[in-house]
Amino acid sequence: MHENTKCCLNSIEIGRAALRIALTNSRAEENKVKERLAASGIRSTAVDFGGEFIPSIVKVIERAVVAAQRQGLVTETHVGAGAVAGAAHEALEQVKTKAVGFNVGGKIGIARAGEHLCVAIYMGVGVLNLNEMCVGLAHRSLASDE
């Protein structure tokens, strides 16, 4: 992609990127997606999660924050952590009605370019092999240098 594309990325494109990396089903595929996104000016990371929904909420948010900080998507400040935590919480809110009382498992995708940060949650919800699929996606804005 042209180097000027980075300045023109909007929240919809960053949301697509977060969802793309959340949909990967292996680390190898995740790394390929991460490289393609980086070539277009989007930094990204993903992390797996699973367990009973309600007790997992805090762990999912923590994993998202730690992954984003370790991969340099946000700084290790309360501003960066707060943006990731807020977006992860909102994405979980979107799937809450399907997930409460069930086991869940899936992947968190996080993407960032400029002032746009998106968190996508892709997960299966269910008991045994009777699963429903859910997607939650949220956006936060923060300063480009954050």
N, C-alpha and C positions, 0 to 999 in steps of 0.2 A: 504494500500500500504506500501511497505517497506520504512523505513526512509531514505535510500539512494536514493530513487526515486527523492526527492526534488532537488538534485544536478544535476539530469539528465534531468530535464524538459527543453524543448526547445520552441522556439517561436511558432511553429505550435501547440503544446499542449496548450500553453497559449491562443492562438487565438481561439482554440476550446472552451476553458473554458469561454472566454469572450462572445462568440456567444451563448453558452449553457445558460448562465445566462440572456442574452438579450432576449432569446426565451421564457422565463417563462411568464405565463399569470396571475399569482397571487403572492401576497407577500408570501403566505405559500409555494408555489412551489419554489419561489426564495430562501427562507430560506433553503429549503431542498437541493437545488443545491449548495448553498453557503457552507453548512456543508459538503457535499460530496467532493467539491473541496478543502476545508480546510484540510480534512483528507488526501488528496494527496499533500499537501504542496502549494496549490494555494489560495491566498487571492482574494476575489472578491466582487463586489457590482453591483447594477443596479439602474437605475432611469428612470422614465417615462418622456415623453415630448409630446408636440403636439402644433399645430398652423400652421399658414402660414409659408412656408419653409424659405424664405429669412429673415424675421424678427426673426425667431426662431433660426437662426444659433448661434448667440452670447449666447442666453439662454441655448442652448444645450451644448455648450462648457463650460459655467460657471457651469451648473449642474454637468457635468462630473468631473470637477476639485473639486468642493465642496464635492461631494460624495466620490471621491477617498481620499481626505484629511481626511474627517470625519471618514472613515472606516479604516484609517491607511495604505492604499495601497501606498501612497507617503507622504513625510513630507510636512509641510506647508512652503515650500521654493519656490523660483522661479524655481528651477531645477525640483522639483516634479510637480509643477503646469504646467510648460512648457512642460514636457513630456506628461502629460495627455491632455493638450490643443492641442498640436501638433498632437497627435494620433487621437483625436476626430475630429479635423479639417480635417485631411486626410481622415478619414472614411466618413465624410460629403461630401467631394469633390468627392468621388466615386459614390455617389447617386445623385449628384447635377443635372445632365442632366434630370433625370426623375422627380425630385421634384420641380424645379423652376416653380413658378406660381401656385402651388397647395398647398392644406392643407396636413399636414403630422401628423402622430401620431405613437408613438412606444416606444421603450425602448433602453437605452444605457446600455451595459454590459461592465464592466471593470474587468480585471483579471491581477494579478501580481504574479510572483514567481522569486526570485533572480533578475537578471538583465533584465528580460523580462516583459514588460507592454503592454497589448493589449486592445484596445477599439473597441467594436462592436456596430454598429447601426443597429437595425432591425425596419423597419417602413413600414406603409401603406401610400401610396401616392394617392390622388384622390379628387374627388368631389362627395358629397352625398355618395352613396353606391358603386360607381364605383372606386374600388381601385386596385392599382398595389402594389406589395410588393418589397421592396428593402433591400439590406444588404450591409453595408460598414464595412471594417475591417482594422485596422492599428496597427502597432507595433512600439514601441520605446524601446531603450535600455538605462538603467541608472544604476549607481553603486548600488550594492546590499544593501548598507547601506543607500541609499537615500530614 
